[in-house]
Amino acid sequence: MGEEVSLFTRLFLTYLGVILLALGGVFLVADLLSPSFYQGHVQRMVQMMGSMGLSLQADLEEGLHSTLKHALLAALPVATLLAALLAYWFSHRISRAVVQLSQGAQEIAHGRYSYRLREEGPTELAHLARQFNRLSQTLEGIERSRVELIGSVAHELRTPLAALQGYAEALADGVLPPEKIAQQITHEVQAMRHLVDDLALVSRVEAGAVELHPQPVEVDKALRESQERFAIAFAEKGVGLELNLPPQLRPVQADPLRFQQVLSNLLSNALRHTPSGGRVVLEAQSQPGGLRVCVRDTGSGIAAEHLPHLFERFYRVDAARSRKDGGSGVGLTIAKGLVEAMGGQIGLESELGKGSTFWFTLPLAKT
């Protein structure tokens, strides 16, 4: 409060001083220039009065000058009062806006990102308050994401840690043979390592620090390699994996390893959500300036309210499936970041009960 009073006092005195100086200047200029305005009028009066007017000329000029001076002096208190009121009003508006901004900065510094300023005051200060609110809103979103990330990582690690603890207790009690326990412990450790690697990659992708080595990539060859690599996994679940390629596909400009990683994430996602007896189609389509790759599945589809969030970290339509299917919850986030880093776009189309289509585009290689 003392800060606001001090700022208000300085602003008020500054405004009032400037206005009073302006009034004083007006008074002096009027006093100095007024004779040049009424002397012509006095000369005409003197000519009309004849010889008597010559003797009265000095008195007339003095009277007009005195009248003007007294009128200015009489108006000066009123002008000063109005100036003080105007200075008070402006000073109060500005000091309140500035102090509010200072309080907001202190709130943000203490981590209270939900704090918002009143968007009031002069135009420039109202605009500044609006920008401050946008900043605090952005910081609030970042903090919310950080808290959600910590909670999600803790949730993802809780299951393998509980499993490791159970196996350690079983080993100590001699319930299971050591060979069996060692195999299960290795599996859980690999799952944790996979999660850590995915989180590290997500961090690099979102920071724009992922290393890329773009070069011409033969799309038909890359898609066939992905089909061969996933053939056993799809066969074990009883899901068909088909390849649909048009003739003479032009190469795209991409990092070969990252291109395969995007395909792997999308195919793994399709496999997890397609029931036995279903099928997944991997296809490519040419389009102006680029190429579009699609992964179509005959799964259960995704409800419309979930579609805007599918590429967010750890977002799952069915959270209960997270550990059972072996997904880390960041595969789609990684795919989105890698595709955009290579100059493309990614998206999906889905209809509940009819399956989903995940697609991404990449620019054509320069010939």
VOBA-1610 file (N, C-alpha, C; in pm, whole numbers, padded with zeros to 5 digits, always signed):
BEGIN
Met+00082-00119+00000Met+00000+00000+00000Met+00086+00124+00000Gly+00197+00121+00076Gly+00288+00235+00080Gly+00348+00263-00056Glu+00374+00156-00131Glu+00429+00172-00266Glu+00331+00246-00356Glu+00201+00210-00344Glu+00100+00277-00426Glu+00089+00423-00389Val+00090+00455-00258Val+00081+00595-00213Val+00200+00675-00264Ser+00320+00616-00255Ser+00440+00686-00301Ser+00434+00711-00450Leu+00394+00611-00528Leu+00384+00628-00672Leu+00276+00729-00706Phe+00162+00719-00638Phe+00054+00815-00662Phe+00099+00957-00633Thr+00169+00976-00523Thr+00216+01111-00486Thr+00308+01167-00592Arg+00403+01086-00640Arg+00496+01135-00742Arg+00424+01167-00872Leu+00333+01080-00911Leu+00258+01107-01034Leu+00170+01231-01020Phe+00103+01243-00904Phe+00014+01357-00883Phe+00092+01489-00887Leu+00204+01494-00815Leu+00284+01616-00813Leu+00341+01647-00952Thr+00378+01543-01024Thr+00431+01565-01158Thr+00324+01621-01251Tyr+00206+01557-01251Tyr+00096+01606-01334Tyr+00059+01749-01296Leu+00043+01771-01166Leu+00001+01903-01119Leu+00106+02008-01153Gly+00234+01974-01135Gly+00339+02070-01168Gly+00340+02105-01315Val+00323+02005-01401Val+00321+02032-01545Val+00203+02121-01582Ile+00085+02093-01524Ile-00033+02172-01557Ile-00019+02315-01505Leu+00034+02329-01383Leu+00053+02464-01328Leu+00155+02543-01409Leu+00261+02478-01453Leu+00357+02546-01539Leu+00291+02591-01670Ala+00205+02506-01723Ala+00135+02543-01846Ala+00043+02662-01822Leu-00028+02662-01707Leu-00114+02776-01675Leu-00034+02903-01655Gly+00081+02888-01585Gly+00167+03006-01566Gly+00217+03059-01700Gly+00252+02969-01790Gly+00296+03012-01922Gly+00186+03084-01998Val+00064+03031-01988Val-00050+03098-02054Val-00069+03238-01997Phe-00060+03250-01865Phe-00076+03381-01800Phe+00030+03481-01849Leu+00155+03439-01851Leu+00263+03529-01893Leu+00250+03567-02040Val+00219+03469-02124Val+00205+03498-02267Val+00089+03594-02291Ala-00024+03571-02220Ala-00139+03661-02235Ala-00105+03801-02187Asp-00030+03808-02077Asp+00007+03939-02023Asp+00101+04014-02118Leu+00190+03942-02185Leu+00286+04007-02274Leu+00227+04040-02411Leu+00139+03956-02460Leu+00087+03976-02595Leu-00043+04053-02601Ser-00111+04064-02488Ser-00242+04130-02490Ser-00237+04274-02541Pro-00131+04356-02510Pro-00131+04493-02563Pro-00140+04498-02715Ser-00078+04405-02783Ser-00081+04409-02929Ser-00221+04384-02984Phe-00309+04325-02899Phe-00445+04297-02944Phe-00541+04414-02916Tyr-00521+04482-02802Tyr-00618+04588-02772Tyr-00568+04727-02808Gln-00442+04741-02847Gln-00392+04876-02883Gln-00462+04930-03007Gly-00491+04845-03105Gly-00562+04891-03224Gly-00700+04942-03188His-00769+04873-03097His-00901+04916-03055His-00893+05051-02983Val-00789+05066-02897Val-00772+05193-02826Val-00746+05307-02924Gln-00668+05286-03028Gln-00636+05389-03127Gln-00763+05437-03197Arg-00855+05344-03230Arg-00979+05387-03295Arg-01066+05469-03202Met-01067+05429-03073Met-01144+05507-02975Met-01088+05648-02959Val-00955+05658-02957Val-00891+05789-02943Val-00924+05880-03062Gln-00921+05822-03183Gln-00952+05901-03302Gln-01097+05950-03298Met-01187+05867-03248Met-01326+05908-03241Met-01348+06018-03137Met-01268+06018-03029Met-01285+06114-02921Met-01209+06245-02946Gly-01124+06247-03045Gly-01050+06370-03077Gly-00940+06399-02978Ser-00923+06531-02944Ser-00813+06572-02855Ser-00829+06518-02714Met-00954+06496-02672Met-00976+06443-02537Met-00928+06297-02528Gly-00938+06228-02641Gly-00899+06089-02640Gly-00749+06070-02622Leu-00671+06166-02670Leu-00525+06154-02655Leu-00484+06153-02510Ser-00554+06232-02428Ser-00519+06237-02286Ser-00566+06113-02211Leu-00664+06042-02270Leu-00717+05924-02203Leu-00655+05794-02254Gln-00570+05803-02358Gln-00517+05681-02420Gln-00442+05594-02319Ala-00356+05656-02240Ala-00277+05578-02143Ala-00366+05511-02040Asp-00473+05588-01995Asp-00563+05530-01896Asp-00643+05413-01955Leu-00683+05428-02083Leu-00758+05321-02146Leu-00673+05193-02158Glu-00548+05212-02203Glu-00461+05096-02217Glu-00433+05031-02083Glu-00409+05113-01982Glu-00384+05060-01848Glu-00507+04988-01793Gly-00625+05044-01819Gly-00748+04983-01770Gly-00774+04847-01835Leu-00754+04840-01967Leu-00774+04712-02036Leu-00672+04608-01989His-00547+04654-01973His-00444+04561-01928His-00472+04510-01787Ser-00518+04602-01700Ser-00547+04563-01562Ser-00668+04468-01556Thr-00769+04499-01640Thr-00888+04413-01643Thr-00852+04271-01686Leu-00770+04262-01791Leu-00729+04130-01838Leu-00649+04056-01732Lys-00561+04125-01666Lys-00477+04061-01564Lys-00562+04011-01449His-00659+04094-01405His-00745+04052-01293His-00834+03933-01333Ala-00877+03935-01458Ala-00960+03824-01505Ala-00879+03693-01505Leu-00753+03702-01551Leu-00668+03584-01551Leu-00639+03536-01409Leu-00614+03633-01318Leu-00588+03596-01178Leu-00711+03535-01113Ala-00830+03584-01149Ala-00952+03528-01093Ala-00978+03386-01145Ala-00939+03363-01271Ala-00960+03230-01329Ala-00855+03129-01284Leu-00741+03178-01235Leu-00631+03089-01200Leu-00669+02989-01090Pro-00737+03027-00980Pro-00774+02927-00877Pro-00865+02817-00932Val-00961+02859-01016Val-01053+02759-01073Val-00975+02662-01163Ala-00885+02721-01247Ala-00804+02636-01335Ala-00713+02544-01255Thr-00660+02595-01143Thr-00573+02514-01058Thr-00650+02398-00994Leu-00773+02427-00950Leu-00856+02321-00891Leu-00888+02212-00995Leu-00927+02257-01113Leu-00955+02160-01218Leu-00831+02079-01254Ala-00715+02147-01257Ala-00590+02077-01288Ala-00558+01974-01180Ala-00582+02011-01054Ala-00555+01917-00944Ala-00645+01795-00953Leu-00774+01817-00984Leu-00866+01705-00998Leu-00825+01614-01114Leu-00788+01677-01225Leu-00745+01598-01341Leu-00618+01521-01311Ala-00522+01583-01244Ala-00397+01515-01208Ala-00424+01401-01111Tyr-00518+01424-01017Tyr-00553+01318-00922Tyr-00611+01197-00995Trp-00700+01223-01090Trp-00767+01114-01161Trp-00669+01031-01243Phe-00585+01100-01320Phe-00486+01029-01401Phe-00386+00955-01313Ser-00339+01019-01208Ser-00239+00957-01121Ser-00295+00833-01053His-00420+00842-01009His-00481+00727-00943His-00496+00609-01038Arg-00540+00634-01161Arg-00557+00525-01259Arg-00423+00458-01291Ile-00322+00538-01314Ile-00193+00481-01353Ile-00127+00410-01236Ser-00128+00472-01118Ser-00062+00410-01003Ser-00130+00279-00965Arg-00264+00275-00974Arg-00334+00151-00940Arg-00300+00039-01039Ala-00291+00074-01168Ala-00258-00027-01269Ala-00114-00077-01252Val-00022+00014-01225Val+00119-00025-01210Val+00139-00111-01085Val+00077-00072-00975Val+00090-00149-00852Val+00025-00287-00867Gln-00089-00292-00938Gln-00154-00421-00964Gln-00061-00512-01044Leu+00008-00454-01143Leu+00102-00532-01223Leu+00218-00582-01136Ser+00265-00497-01045Ser+00373-00538-00955Ser+00328-00651-00863Gln+00205-00642-00812Gln+00153-00750-00726Gln+00138-00880-00806Gly+00093-00866-00931Gly+00081-00985-01015Gly+00215-01053-01038Ala+00318-00972-01062Ala+00452-01028-01081Ala+00499-01102-00956Gln+00468-01049-00839Gln+00505-01116-00715Gln+00430-01248-00699Glu+00302-01249-00736Glu+00224-01373-00729Glu+00283-01480-00820Ile+00317-01441-00943Ile+00377-01535-01037Ile+00510-01586-00985Ala+00590-01495-00926Ala+00721-01534-00872Ala+00707-01638-00760His+00594-01637-00689His+00570-01733-00582His+00495-01857-00632Gly+00480-01871-00764Gly+00421-01991-00819Gly+00270-01993-00824Arg+00204-01879-00798Arg+00058-01874-00804Arg+00017-01827-00944Tyr+00020-01921-01039Tyr+00000-01888-01179Tyr-00146-01862-01216Ser-00238-01888-01126Ser-00379-01862-01154Ser-00416-01715-01134Tyr-00323-01634-01087Tyr-00351-01493-01060Tyr-00376-01418-01191Arg-00479-01334-01192Arg-00513-01255-01311Arg-00528-01108-01272Leu-00491-01020-01363Leu-00503-00877-01343Leu-00636-00828-01398Arg-00685-00719-01340Arg-00801-00650-01399Arg-00752-00569-01520Glu-00814-00592-01632Glu-00773-00525-01756Glu-00841-00389-01764Glu-00784-00293-01690Glu-00840-00159-01683Glu-00729-00057-01686Gly-00768+00072-01683Gly-00669+00179-01689Gly-00652+00231-01831Pro-00553+00317-01853Pro-00526+00366-01988Pro-00503+00252-02086Thr-00520+00282-02214Thr-00516+00178-02317Thr-00389+00095-02310Glu-00274+00161-02298Glu-00148+00089-02297Glu-00136-00002-02175Leu-00181+00046-02058Leu-00172-00035-01937Leu-00273-00149-01940Ala-00390-00125-01998Ala-00488-00234-02013Ala-00434-00342-02106His-00366-00300-02212His-00304-00397-02303His-00194-00475-02231Leu-00116-00406-02149Leu-00011-00473-02073Leu-00071-00575-01976Ala-00181-00540-01911Ala-00248-00634-01821Ala-00300-00754-01897Arg-00351-00730-02018Arg-00401-00841-02100Arg-00288-00937-02137Gln-00173-00882-02174Gln-00058-00966-02207Gln-00007-01041-02084Phe-00012-00975-01968Phe+00029-01041-01844Phe-00062-01160-01815Asn-00192-01143-01835Asn-00287-01252-01811Asn-00263-01368-01906Arg-00226-01338-02030Arg-00193-01445-02124Arg-00069-01520-02079Leu+00029-01444-02029Leu+00151-01507-01978Leu+00120-01598-01860Ser+00042-01548-01764Ser+00011-01629-01646Ser-00073-01751-01684Gln-00160-01735-01784Gln-00239-01850-01829Gln-00150-01957-01892Thr-00051-01912-01971Thr+00043-02006-02031Thr+00126-02077-01925Leu+00175-02001-01827Leu+00253-02060-01719Leu+00169-02157-01637Glu+00042-02124-01619Glu-00046-02214-01545Glu-00063-02346-01619Gly-00076-02338-01752Gly-00086-02460-01831Gly+00041-02543-01826Ile+00156-02476-01831Ile+00283-02548-01822Ile+00298-02616-01686Glu+00260-02545-01581Glu+00270-02603-01446Glu+00174-02722-01432Arg+00054-02709-01489Arg-00041-02819-01483Arg+00014-02941-01558Ser+00076-02916-01673Ser+00135-03027-01749Ser+00249-03092-01672Arg+00328-03009-01601Arg+00439-03064-01523Arg+00388-03155-01411Val+00284-03108-01342Val+00228-03188-01233Val+00167-03317-01288Glu+00095-03306-01401Glu+00036-03425-01461Glu+00144-03522-01508Leu+00254-03468-01561Leu+00362-03554-01606Leu+00422-03631-01490Ile+00447-03561-01379Ile+00503-03629-01261Ile+00408-03738-01212Gly+00279-03706-01206Gly+00181-03804-01162Gly+00173-03923-01257Ser+00180-03896-01387Ser+00171-04004-01485Ser+00294-04094-01479Val+00412-04034-01466Val+00535-04115-01455Val+00531-04200-01329Ala+00485-04139-01219Ala+00476-04216-01095Ala+00379-04332-01111His+00268-04308-01182His+00171-04414-01204His+00229-04525-01291Glu+00302-04485-01396Glu+00359-04584-01487Glu+00467-04669-01418Leu+00542-04607-01327Leu+00649-04680-01260Leu+00598-04764-01144Arg+00480-04731-01094Arg+00429-04803-00976Arg+00408-04951-01005Thr+00355-04984-01122Thr+00325-05124-01154Thr+00451-05209-01164Pro+00552-05168-01245Pro+00673-05251-01249Pro+00746-05256-01116Leu+00744-05148-01039Leu+00810-05150-00909Leu+00740-05247-00815Ala+00605-05247-00819Ala+00531-05342-00735Ala+00561-05485-00777Ala+00572-05507-00909Ala+00605-05641-00957Ala+00744-05683-00911Leu+00841-05591-00920Leu+00977-05623-00876Leu+00980-05656-00727Gln+00903-05579-00650Gln+00898-05608-00506Gln+00837-05746-00480Gly+00732-05779-00557Gly+00670-05910-00540Gly+00765-06023-00575Tyr+00839-06007-00684Tyr+00935-06111-00722Tyr+01048-06123-00619Ala+01092-06008-00564Ala+01196-06014-00461Ala+01147-06089-00338Glu+01022-06065-00299Glu+00967-06136-00183Glu+00951-06285-00214Ala+00909-06315-00337Ala+00895-06457-00376Ala+01029-06528-00375Leu+01133-06454-00420Leu+01266-06512-00418Leu+01313-06537-00275Ala+01285-06441-00187Ala+01327-06457-00047Ala+01252-06570+00021Asp+01125-06590-00016Asp+01045-06696+00047Asp+01062-06831-00021Gly+01131-06831-00136Gly+01151-06956-00207Gly+01026-07008-00274Val+00930-06919-00303Val+00804-06962-00364Val+00822-07001-00509Leu+00907-06924-00583Leu+00931-06949-00725Leu+01077-06981-00747Pro+01108-07059-00849Pro+01249-07087-00879Pro+01321-06961-00924Pro+01450-06947-00892Pro+01526-06826-00928Pro+01524-06797-01079Glu+01527-06905-01162Glu+01531-06882-01306Glu+01404-06811-01354Lys+01290-06854-01301Lys+01163-06792-01338Lys+01158-06647-01291Ile+01202-06622-01168Ile+01201-06487-01113Ile+01294-06396-01192Ala+01413-06447-01228Ala+01508-06366-01305Ala+01448-06325-01439Gln+01375-06416-01501Gln+01313-06385-01630Gln+01208-06274-01614Gln+01126-06282-01510Gln+01023-06181-01489Gln+01083-06046-01450Ile+01189-06050-01367Ile+01255-05925-01329Ile+01315-05857-01452Thr+01377-05936-01538Thr+01433-05879-01662Thr+01325-05814-01747His+01208-05877-01756His+01097-05822-01832His+01052-05688-01776Glu+01038-05678-01643Glu+00993-05553-01581Glu+01098-05443-01594Val+01225-05480-01581Val+01332-05381-01597Val+01334-05327-01740Gln+01313-05414-01838Gln+01308-05371-01976Gln+01189-05276-01999Ala+01076-05305-01935Ala+00961-05217-01948Ala+00990-05079-01890Met+01058-05075-01775Met+01094-04947-01714Met+01194-04873-01800Arg+01290-04944-01857Arg+01389-04879-01943Arg+01321-04822-02068His+01224-04897-02122His+01151-04849-02239His+01076-04720-02207Leu+01013-04716-02089Leu+00943-04595-02047Leu+01038-04478-02032Val+01153-04500-01969Val+01251-04393-01950Val+01303-04342-02085Asp+01331-04435-02177Asp+01377-04394-02310Asp+01272-04311-02382Asp+01145-04353-02372Asp+01038-04279-02436Asp+01023-04139-02377Leu+01032-04129-02246Leu+01021-03998-02180Leu+01136-03907-02221Ala+01255-03963-02230Ala+01370-03883-02273Ala+01350-03833-02415Leu+01296-03919-02503Leu+01272-03878-02641Leu+01162-03772-02649Val+01056-03788-02571Val+00950-03687-02567Val+01006-03552-02526Ser+01092-03554-02425Ser+01153-03429-02377Ser+01234-03362-02488Arg+01312-03441-02562Arg+01393-03383-02670Arg+01305-03334-02785Val+01201-03410-02816Val+01112-03370-02926Val+01043-03238-02893Glu+00987-03227-02771Glu+00914-03106-02734Glu+01007-02987-02719Ala+01135-03012-02691Ala+01232-02902-02681Ala+01294-02868-02816Gly+01256-02942-02921Gly+01313-02920-03053Gly+01458-02959-03063Ala+01501-03052-02976Ala+01642-03090-02971Ala+01668-03229-03027Val+01569-03289-03092Val+01590-03422-03147Val+01680-03412-03270Glu+01774-03505-03280Glu+01870-03502-03390Glu+01811-03573-03511Leu+01812-03506-03625Leu+01757-03560-03749Leu+01863-03562-03858His+01855-03663-03943His+01945-03675-04058His+01859-03696-04183Pro+01796-03588-04233Pro+01704-03603-04346Pro+01776-03641-04475Gln+01712-03729-04549Gln+01763-03775-04677Gln+01647-03838-04754Pro+01661-03860-04883Pro+01554-03925-04959Pro+01526-04065-04906Val+01398-04096-04882Val+01357-04226-04829Val+01258-04289-04927Glu+01287-04414-04968Glu+01195-04488-05053Glu+01079-04540-04967Val+00963-04481-04986Val+00850-04510-04898Val+00803-04654-04913Asp+00792-04705-05034Asp+00742-04841-05052Asp+00834-04943-04982Lys+00963-04919-04990Lys+01058-05009-04923Lys+01044-05000-04772Ala+01030-04877-04719Ala+01018-04859-04575Ala+00890-04923-04522Leu+00780-04913-04596Leu+00655-04972-04551Leu+00661-05124-04554Arg+00727-05181-04654Arg+00742-05327-04659Arg+00827-05377-04542Glu+00931-05302-04508Glu+01014-05340-04394Glu+00932-05340-04265Ser+00846-05240-04248Ser+00761-05234-04129Ser+00664-05350-04126Gln+00608-05385-04242Gln+00516-05499-04249Gln+00586-05629-04207Glu+00708-05649-04255Glu+00782-05769-04219Glu+00817-05771-04071Arg+00854-05658-04017Arg+00895-05652-03877Arg+00778-05681-03782Phe+00657-05642-03820Phe+00541-05661-03733Phe+00461-05786-03768Ala+00503-05859-03867Ala+00424-05973-03914Ala+00399-06074-03802Ile+00501-06109-03725Ile+00486-06211-03620Ile+00391-06162-03511Ala+00407-06037-03467Ala+00322-05983-03360Ala+00176-05982-03403Phe+00149-05941-03527Phe+00011-05939-03576Phe-00045-06080-03588Ala+00039-06172-03634Ala-00007-06310-03650Ala-00039-06373-03515Glu+00042-06347-03413Glu+00018-06404-03281Glu-00116-06358-03222Lys-00157-06236-03254Lys-00285-06186-03203Lys-00401-06219-03296Gly-00371-06266-03415Gly-00477-06299-03509Gly-00533-06179-03581Val-00449-06078-03601Val-00489-05956-03672Val-00416-05951-03805Gly-00487-05926-03913Gly-00425-05918-04044Gly-00355-05785-04064Leu-00242-05788-04132Leu-00167-05666-04165Leu-00149-05661-04316Glu-00217-05568-04381Glu-00214-05558-04526Glu-00138-05433-04569Leu-00084-05440-04690Leu-00008-05330-04746Leu-00074-05287-04877Asn-00105-05159-04888Asn-00172-05108-05007Asn-00089-04992-05063Leu-00015-05018-05170Leu+00077-04919-05226Leu+00045-04894-05373Pro+00033-04769-05414Pro+00018-04738-05556Pro+00153-04751-05627Pro+00156-04764-05756Pro+00284-04777-05828Pro+00360-04645-05831Gln+00491-04654-05839Gln+00580-04540-05860Gln+00561-04430-05757Leu+00581-04463-05631Leu+00580-04362-05525Leu+00711-04285-05526Arg+00703-04153-05518Arg+00824-04072-05514Arg+00883-04074-05372Pro+01016-04062-05360Pro+01078-04060-05226Pro+01038-03935-05147Val+01041-03948-05016Val+01015-03833-04929Val+01146-03792-04863Gln+01149-03667-04815Gln+01264-03616-04744Gln+01242-03638-04595Ala+01315-03732-04536Ala+01293-03767-04395Ala+01416-03835-04339Asp+01417-03847-04208Asp+01519-03926-04140Asp+01472-04071-04142Pro+01547-04163-04203Pro+01500-04302-04217Pro+01466-04368-04085Leu+01550-04349-03983Leu+01524-04413-03854Leu+01401-04354-03787Arg+01385-04221-03793Arg+01269-04158-03732Arg+01141-04192-03810Phe+01153-04206-03941Phe+01039-04247-04023Phe+00990-04385-03978Gln+01084-04478-03960Gln+01048-04611-03913Gln+00991-04607-03770Gln+01043-04517-03690Gln+00993-04506-03553Gln+00848-04459-03551Val+00814-04364-03637Val+00675-04318-03646Val+00585-04433-03690Leu+00628-04506-03793Leu+00550-04621-03839Leu+00532-04724-03728Ser+00638-04751-03654Ser+00630-04850-03546Ser+00531-04807-03438Asn+00534-04679-03401Asn+00441-04631-03298Asn+00297-04642-03344Leu+00270-04607-03470Leu+00133-04613-03520Leu+00086-04758-03536Leu+00174-04845-03585Leu+00136-04986-03600Leu+00117-05052-03463Ser+00202-05021-03367Ser+00185-05076-03232Ser+00053-05031-03172Asn+00021-04905-03191Asn-00106-04852-03140Asn-00225-04922-03206Ala-00216-04942-03339Ala-00325-05010-03409Ala-00339-05154-03362Leu-00227-05223-03340Leu-00232-05361-03295Leu-00295-05373-03157Arg-00263-05281-03067Arg-00319-05286-02932Arg-00470-05268-02932His-00522-05191-03027His-00663-05156-03023His-00746-05229-03128Thr-00688-05326-03195Thr-00764-05406-03291Thr-00782-05546-03236Pro-00904-05594-03221Pro-00927-05727-03164Pro-00890-05837-03262Ser-00877-05955-03209Ser-00845-06072-03292Ser-00952-06088-03400Gly-00905-06119-03520Gly-00996-06130-03633Gly-01008-06002-03713Gly-00957-05894-03662Gly-00961-05767-03734Gly-00843-05754-03829Arg-00831-05637-03888Arg-00719-05616-03979Arg-00673-05471-03973Val-00548-05452-04012Val-00486-05320-04020Val-00429-05305-04160Val-00455-05190-04222Val-00407-05164-04357Val-00306-05049-04351Leu-00188-05075-04405Leu-00082-04974-04415Leu-00075-04930-04560Glu-00099-04801-04587Glu-00105-04754-04725Glu-00040-04617-04739Ala-00009-04582-04863Ala+00050-04453-04894Ala-00023-04391-05012Gln-00035-04258-05011Gln-00104-04186-05116Gln-00024-04062-05152Ser-00007-04038-05281Ser+00061-03916-05326Ser-00034-03798-05314Gln+00022-03682-05283Gln-00054-03559-05279Gln+00036-03444-05321Pro-00019-03329-05358Pro+00064-03219-05407Pro+00174-03180-05308Gly+00298-03190-05352Gly+00411-03149-05270Gly+00453-03246-05162Gly+00385-03359-05151Gly+00421-03451-05044Gly+00358-03586-05061Leu+00359-03662-04951Leu+00305-03797-04952Leu+00237-03823-04819Arg+00126-03896-04824Arg+00046-03923-04705Arg+00048-04073-04676Val+00086-04109-04555Val+00089-04248-04510Val-00026-04268-04411Cys-00102-04376-04428Cys-00217-04403-04342Cys-00205-04541-04278Val-00250-04550-04154Val-00262-04678-04083Val-00408-04691-04043Arg-00480-04777-04114Arg-00624-04797-04090Arg-00645-04926-04011Asp-00731-04919-03910Asp-00762-05040-03834Asp-00912-05060-03825Thr-00951-05180-03790Thr-01093-05213-03774Thr-01126-05233-03627Gly-01063-05151-03543Gly-01088-05160-03400Gly-01221-05098-03361Ser-01235-05068-03234Ser-01362-05017-03182Ser-01385-04870-03212Gly-01282-04800-03261Gly-01297-04658-03288Gly-01283-04575-03162Ile-01285-04444-03179Ile-01261-04351-03068Ile-01374-04249-03066Ala-01428-04223-02948Ala-01534-04124-02933Ala-01482-03984-02966Ala-01570-03900-03015Ala-01530-03768-03064Ala-01464-03682-02956Glu-01509-03696-02830Glu-01454-03611-02724Glu-01308-03642-02693His-01261-03760-02733His-01122-03799-02706His-01026-03756-02819Leu-01078-03730-02937Leu-00992-03707-03053Leu-00894-03590-03035Pro-00935-03476-02977Pro-00839-03365-02964Pro-00724-03394-02868His-00734-03501-02787His-00635-03526-02683His-00546-03647-02710Leu-00567-03715-02821Leu-00498-03842-02845Leu-00346-03827-02852Phe-00296-03711-02893Phe-00151-03693-02908Phe-00088-03629-02784Glu-00166-03614-02677Glu-00111-03561-02552Glu-00038-03671-02476Arg+00060-03632-02397Arg+00136-03729-02319Arg+00046-03805-02222Phe+00058-03938-02222Phe-00009-04027-02128Phe-00161-04026-02139Tyr-00214-03967-02245Tyr-00360-03967-02258Tyr-00406-04101-02314Arg-00501-04161-02247Arg-00555-04289-02293Arg-00707-04285-02287Val-00769-04340-02389Val-00915-04350-02389Val-00959-04446-02280Asp-00884-04555-02263Asp-00914-04655-02159Asp-00790-04671-02073Ala-00786-04602-01961Ala-00666-04603-01876Ala-00638-04741-01820Ala-00739-04825-01810Ala-00718-04958-01751Ala-00633-05046-01840Arg-00616-05009-01967Arg-00541-05094-02059Arg-00392-05060-02062Ser-00351-04956-01989Ser-00216-04902-02005Ser-00106-05005-01986Arg-00110-05079-01876Arg-00002-05175-01851Arg-00024-05309-01921Lys-00149-05348-01935Lys-00178-05478-01994Lys-00126-05486-02137Asp-00135-05376-02210Asp-00096-05377-02350Asp+00051-05342-02370Gly+00118-05300-02265Gly+00259-05270-02278Gly+00290-05133-02333Gly+00189-05046-02352Gly+00214-04913-02405Gly+00265-04819-02298Ser+00354-04729-02337Ser+00409-04632-02242Ser+00323-04508-02229Gly+00229-04489-02323Gly+00141-04373-02315Gly+00194-04249-02383Val+00312-04259-02444Val+00369-04142-02512Val+00402-04171-02658Gly+00363-04287-02708Gly+00396-04324-02846Gly+00341-04227-02948Leu+00214-04188-02934Leu+00154-04095-03028Leu+00214-03956-03014Thr+00250-03918-02891Thr+00316-03789-02870Thr+00450-03785-02942Ile+00525-03894-02933Ile+00654-03904-03001Ile+00634-03898-03152Ala+00536-03973-03203Ala+00509-03973-03347Ala+00476-03833-03397Lys+00393-03762-03324Lys+00356-03625-03364Lys+00479-03534-03368Gly+00560-03540-03262Gly+00678-03455-03257Gly+00777-03485-03367Leu+00798-03613-03397Leu+00894-03650-03502Leu+00844-03609-03640Val+00716-03631-03667Val+00660-03593-03798Val+00671-03442-03819Glu+00634-03365-03719Glu+00642-03220-03732Glu+00786-03173-03744Ala+00879-03240-03675Ala+01021-03203-03686Ala+01074-03230-03826Met+01015-03327-03896Met+01058-03358-04033Met+00980-03279-04138Gly+00900-03182-04093Gly+00830-03094-04186Gly+00694-03142-04230Gly+00636-03240-04158Gly+00506-03292-04197Gly+00398-03262-04095Gln+00283-03324-04115Gln+00170-03310-04024Gln+00116-03448-03992Ile+00045-03457-03880Ile-00012-03586-03838Ile-00152-03563-03786Gly-00237-03662-03802Gly-00374-03650-03755Gly-00443-03785-03754Leu-00572-03784-03725Leu-00647-03909-03724Leu-00793-03882-03756Glu-00857-03987-03805Glu-01001-03987-03829Glu-01054-04114-03766Ser-01164-04102-03693Ser-01217-04219-03625Ser-01367-04208-03610Glu-01431-04322-03614Glu-01575-04332-03592Glu-01599-04447-03496Leu-01671-04417-03391Leu-01694-04516-03287Leu-01761-04640-03344Gly-01699-04757-03321Gly-01753-04882-03369Gly-01709-04921-03508Lys-01634-04833-03577Lys-01594-04862-03716Lys-01443-04854-03738Gly-01366-04824-03635Gly-01221-04820-03650Gly-01165-04679-03662Ser-01033-04674-03676Ser-00963-04545-03679Ser-00861-04545-03792Thr-00828-04425-03838Thr-00723-04406-03938Thr-00627-04299-03888Phe-00505-04338-03859Phe-00400-04242-03825Phe-00320-04214-03952Trp-00292-04088-03979Trp-00220-04052-04100Trp-00113-03948-04069Phe-00012-03944-04153Phe+00087-03838-04145Phe+00139-03808-04285Thr+00184-03687-04303Thr+00238-03643-04432Thr+00386-03606-04418Leu+00458-03618-04527Leu+00598-03578-04531Leu+00626-03513-04667Pro+00716-03417-04671Pro+00746-03351-04799Pro+00824-03443-04892Leu+00807-03422-05021Leu+00881-03501-05120Leu+01028-03461-05120Ala+01112-03558-05151Ala+01255-03530-05162Ala+01283-03446-05285Lys+01379-03358-05276Lys+01415-03274-05389Lys+01489-03357-05495Thr+01446-03339-05619Thr+01508-03416-05728Thr+01612-03331-05800
//
